[in-house]
Amino acid sequence: MDPLRLLEKHYPPGTPAHRVLLRHSLRVAELALAVAARLGPAADATFVREAALLHDIGILFTHAPELGCRGPLPYLCHGVKGRELLESEGFPRHGLVCERHIGVGLTRGEVSAQGLPLPLREMLPVTLEEQIVTYADLFFSKSPQEKDRPRDIAAVRRTLGRYGPDKLFVFDAWHARFSG
């Protein structure tokens, strides 16, 4: 599988969306691969790289003009749409990473209680590789204003803290395991 070629299939090179997605995904992949290397053979580094490069492929379907995306859906739907797209391309395992990488994951109860425009199901990172990509993604924004600088731990925790202490608990456990 060539994830960069797959991105180009759906995001023409040179377009604003391609530039934003590629820049972000390369940064996430770099950190995710560093985490996988620290964990050794427990993590499938090839899959981690592929999944990190493809985790946001669904932004194309969302309305995020600042990212060059002019789709009809709310940005929150990019994970589910990414899963659908990757499943249609024959990569269901990669698709699960797309769906499960939002924040530190979403529970069925959260989707229901908050009335989120998502399928009513568990969307939590389950495998080690899903957790690694999700963790790495938390450190990088697609916002052009952030200029590819990684967020520090305090900033990640502030963002996650808005969604409850359980989200911080998950992040803190991952950070203890993945930061070396």
C-alpha positions in Angstrom: 0.0 0.0 0.0 1.2 3.5 -0.8 -0.6 5.9 1.4 0.8 9.0 -0.3 -0.6 7.8 -3.6 -3.9 7.1 -2.0 -4.0 10.7 -0.6 -3.2 12.0 -4.1 -6.0 10.0 -5.6 -8.5 12.0 -3.5 -6.6 15.2 -2.9 -5.0 16.6 -6.1 -1.5 17.7 -5.4 -1.0 21.4 -5.2 -4.5 22.1 -3.8 -4.8 23.8 -0.4 -6.5 20.7 1.1 -3.7 18.4 -0.1 -1.0 20.8 1.3 -2.7 21.0 4.7 -3.4 17.3 4.9 0.0 16.2 3.8 1.9 18.6 6.1 -0.2 17.5 9.1 -0.1 13.8 8.3 3.6 13.8 7.9 4.1 15.4 11.3 1.7 12.9 12.9 3.5 10.0 11.2 6.9 11.2 12.4 5.8 11.3 16.0 3.8 8.0 15.7 6.8 6.2 14.2 9.0 7.5 17.0 6.6 6.1 19.6 6.4 2.8 17.7 10.2 2.6 17.6 10.3 3.1 21.4 7.8 0.3 21.9 9.8 -2.1 19.6 8.2 -5.2 18.1 4.9 -4.7 20.1 3.9 -2.1 17.5 3.5 -2.7 13.8 5.5 0.3 12.6 4.6 -0.1 8.9 0.9 0.0 9.8 1.4 2.9 12.1 3.0 4.9 9.3 0.3 4.1 6.8 -2.5 4.8 9.3 -0.9 8.1 10.5 -0.7 9.3 6.9 -4.3 8.4 6.2 -6.0 9.1 9.5 -7.5 12.4 8.3 -8.3 11.4 4.7 -12.0 12.1 5.4 -11.7 15.9 5.9 -12.5 16.2 2.2 -16.2 15.6 3.0 -16.4 18.3 5.6 -17.0 22.0 5.6 -13.6 23.4 6.7 -12.8 26.2 4.2 -9.7 27.2 6.2 -8.3 23.8 5.3 -9.4 23.9 1.7 -12.3 21.5 2.3 -15.7 22.4 1.0 -17.8 19.4 1.8 -21.3 19.5 3.3 -20.6 17.7 6.7 -19.5 19.0 10.1 -15.8 18.6 10.7 -16.5 16.0 13.4 -17.6 13.6 10.7 -14.2 13.4 9.1 -13.3 10.2 11.0 -16.4 8.3 10.0 -16.1 9.5 6.4 -12.5 8.5 6.3 -13.4 5.0 7.5 -16.0 4.7 4.7 -13.5 5.9 2.1 -10.8 3.5 3.2 -13.1 0.6 3.5 -14.2 1.3 -0.1 -10.5 1.3 -1.1 -10.0 -2.1 0.6 -8.3 -0.9 3.8 -10.8 -1.6 6.6 -8.1 -1.7 9.3 -6.8 1.7 8.3 -10.4 2.9 8.3 -10.9 2.0 11.9 -8.0 4.4 12.8 -9.8 7.2 11.0 -13.0 6.6 12.9 -11.5 6.1 16.3 -8.9 8.9 16.4 -11.2 11.8 17.4 -9.8 13.3 20.6 -9.0 10.1 22.6 -12.0 8.4 21.1 -15.8 8.7 21.6 -18.1 6.3 23.4 -21.6 5.4 22.2 -22.9 7.2 25.3 -21.1 10.4 24.4 -22.5 10.3 20.9 -26.0 9.8 22.2 -25.9 12.2 25.1 -24.3 15.0 23.1 -26.5 14.4 20.0 -23.4 14.2 17.8 -23.9 13.8 14.1 -22.2 10.4 14.2 -23.3 6.7 14.1 -24.4 5.4 17.5 -21.5 3.1 18.3 -18.2 2.9 20.2 -15.4 4.8 18.5 -12.5 4.2 20.9 -9.0 3.4 19.8 -8.7 -0.3 20.6 -5.4 -1.6 19.2 -1.9 -0.3 20.2 -1.5 1.1 16.7 -4.8 3.0 16.9 -3.8 4.4 20.2 -0.3 5.5 18.9 -1.8 7.4 15.9 -4.5 9.0 18.1 -1.9 10.1 20.6 0.4 11.5 18.0 -2.4 13.4 16.3 -3.2 15.3 19.5 0.1 17.2 19.3 -0.5 18.7 15.8 -3.1 21.0 14.4 -4.0 21.5 10.8 -4.4 25.2 11.4 -2.0 27.2 9.3 -1.6 29.6 12.2 0.2 27.0 14.3 2.9 26.6 11.6 3.5 22.9 12.3 4.7 23.5 15.8 3.8 20.6 18.1 1.5 21.5 21.0 3.0 21.0 24.5 1.6 18.7 27.0 -0.2 21.5 28.9 -2.0 22.6 25.7 -3.1 19.1 24.9 -4.3 18.5 28.4 -6.2 21.9 28.4 -8.0 20.9 25.2 -8.9 17.4 26.4 -9.9 18.7 29.8 -12.8 20.5 28.3 -14.3 17.1 27.5 -14.0 15.7 31.0 -11.5 14.1 33.4 -11.9 10.7 31.7 -10.3 12.1 28.6 -7.4 13.4 30.6 -7.1 10.0 32.3 -6.7 8.2 28.9 -4.3 10.8 27.6 -2.1 10.7 30.8 -2.0 6.9 30.6 -0.9 7.0 27.0 1.6 9.8 27.6 3.2 7.7 30.4 3.5 4.7 28.1 4.4 6.5 24.8 6.6 9.3 25.8 9.5 7.1 26.7 
